[in-house]
Amino acid sequence: MLGEADNRLSQRSRNLHRVKNKARMLRALYERLDRLQEAVAVVEAATASL
């Protein structure tokens, strides 16, 4: 997924449709990053209490 995103984001956007697609992709990537960070925090809290 990251390779695909890197490829798409590195391409030049010449119209509004492509710019909007890039914005959607960035938003999706940040949402996934947020979920991963939350999951790491839960795991760290669980292992710290052991």
C-alpha positions in Angstrom: 0.0 0.0 0.0 2.8 2.4 0.8 4.5 1.7 -2.4 1.3 2.4 -4.4 0.8 5.7 -2.4 4.3 6.8 -3.0 4.0 6.1 -6.7 0.7 8.0 -7.0 1.7 10.9 -4.8 5.0 11.5 -6.7 3.1 11.9 -10.0 2.4 15.4 -11.1 -1.3 16.5 -10.8 -2.5 18.6 -13.7 -6.2 18.6 -12.9 -8.5 19.1 -10.0 -9.7 15.4 -10.1 -6.2 14.1 -9.5 -5.5 16.7 -6.8 -8.7 15.5 -5.0 -7.7 11.9 -5.4 -4.3 12.7 -3.8 -6.0 14.5 -0.9 -8.3 11.4 -0.3 -5.3 9.2 -0.3 -3.4 11.3 2.1 -6.4 11.5 4.4 -6.7 7.7 4.3 -3.0 7.2 5.1 -3.2 9.6 8.1 -6.3 7.8 9.3 -4.4 4.5 9.2 -1.4 6.0 10.9 -3.7 7.3 13.7 -5.1 3.8 14.2 -1.6 2.3 14.3 -0.5 4.8 16.8 -3.5 4.1 19.0 -2.8 0.3 18.8 0.8 0.8 19.8 -0.3 2.9 22.8 -2.7 0.1 23.9 0.0 -2.6 23.5 2.5 -0.5 25.4 0.1 0.2 28.2 -0.8 -3.5 28.5 2.8 -4.6 28.6 3.7 -1.9 31.1 1.1 -3.2 33.5 2.6 -6.7 33.5 
